[in-house]
């Protein structure tokens, strides 16, 4: 079953179960998917939907941080709830060992020898880890791995 179909089915389930908070998040997600499809005149595949979900999660993390900083904990908590719901649609996260193994394989495959080759390594890793690990943390790992040893 495609991810888009799964989200649509979950909207129906949430509607029948009268889970209003979850339903609101799912409706927002389906609206974002449809908006992107209309804007770009394409049919989103699972990878594109995962990317869209990741973007929505990032936006909510930033909003939660802003609400916390602004002294609005109830709004920050609402954003965190939305993040929990959205996380249901991301693939299973990679373990630290799996990330390390993929990183080593990408470094050897690209022939990377230093920090100047970071883009090559990231380009190889990105399709393999999309939605399954934090790209910021991965970037830091790649940078550390390619740093010249003193």
Order of alpha helices (4+ residues) and beta strands (2+ residues): alpha-alpha-alpha-alpha-alpha-alpha-alpha
